[in-house]
Amino acid sequence: DAGVTQSPTHLIKTRGQQVTLRCSPKSGHDTVSWYQQALGQGPQFIFQYYEEEERQRGNFPDRFSGHQFPNYSSELNVNALLLGDSALYLCASSLGGTGAYEQYFGPGTRLTVT
Amino acid sequence: AQSVTQLGSHVSVSEGALVLLRCNYSSSVPPYLFWYVQYPNQGLQLLLKYTTGATLVKGINGFEAEFKKSETSFHLTKPSAHMSDAAEYFCAVAPHNAGNMLTFGGGTRLMVKP
């Protein structure tokens, strides 16, 4: 079992550009959540996808959008990049439902905006 | 809204000494509670969680945490620190109706001295 995988590992973009990050969940998991972790801070919840729909959303602007595919993999898109979007973006997968199921985190994508 | 406060962004202990990492939460009702560990350049790994029942929870790698409702706390302990315990530790909470939507604290970096 490969666990949660994310691509790319690192990414450098310029202000105003758009970026797409990708996540493949752990085998058997149907729910994908995305988190932003700024340097020296704890992760912040961006949104969660289940059954190809956004189910929960944190306090992030509409520039942040996502998608979940039929195979449960997911993409995070960020438009009009700002310097403040520089962070480690973590993907986590779990089972669906509202229980306290364990979330498995990927190693993250380090995004640098210059 | 829920929030998590981790007292002490850096904690240093000697190898073999007691580890105590503090976590307090703010929530109108007791939430689900979690501790995660993050090693350099890796994703987060679940150490332990509290949902219901016994308030003393045992996790992996010899860690345990006790839920104290009256103190709104969920402190993490380990009787004897090992060099391999050096990492960043995050306390997190989730509401019962969205058990996999985590709100993280700012993290505590644990350093273990030989």
Contacts between the chains, C-beta under 8 A, distances in Angstrom:
chain1	res1	chain2	res2	distance
A	4	B	43	7.0
A	31	B	100	6.5
A	33	B	100	6.6
A	33	B	101	7.1
A	33	B	102	7.8
A	35	B	102	7.7
A	35	B	104	7.9
A	40	B	107	7.9
A	41	B	106	5.9
A	41	B	107	7.2
A	42	B	4	7.7
A	42	B	90	5.3
A	42	B	92	7.8
A	42	B	104	3.4
A	42	B	105	5.4
A	42	B	106	5.0
A	42	B	107	5.0
A	43	B	44	7.3
A	43	B	90	7.4
A	43	B	102	7.4
A	43	B	104	5.0
A	44	B	104	7.2
A	45	B	101	5.9
A	45	B	102	6.2
A	45	B	103	6.8
A	48	B	100	7.2
A	48	B	101	6.2
A	56	B	98	5.9
A	56	B	101	5.0
A	90	B	43	6.1
A	90	B	44	7.1
A	92	B	43	7.9
A	92	B	44	7.8
A	92	B	100	8.0
A	94	B	100	4.7
A	97	B	99	7.8
A	98	B	96	7.4
A	98	B	97	5.5
A	98	B	98	5.7
A	98	B	99	5.3
A	98	B	100	7.6
A	99	B	51	7.9
A	99	B	99	4.8
A	99	B	100	7.7
A	100	B	32	4.2
A	100	B	34	7.7
A	100	B	49	5.9
A	100	B	51	4.8
A	100	B	94	6.3
A	100	B	99	3.8
A	100	B	100	7.1
A	101	B	99	6.6
A	101	B	100	5.6
A	102	B	46	5.2
A	102	B	49	7.4
A	103	B	46	7.2
A	103	B	100	5.6
A	103	B	102	7.0
A	104	B	43	7.9
A	105	B	36	7.9
A	105	B	43	3.4
A	105	B	44	4.3
A	105	B	45	7.3
A	106	B	43	5.1
A	107	B	41	6.9
A	107	B	42	5.7
A	107	B	43	4.9
A	108	B	43	6.0
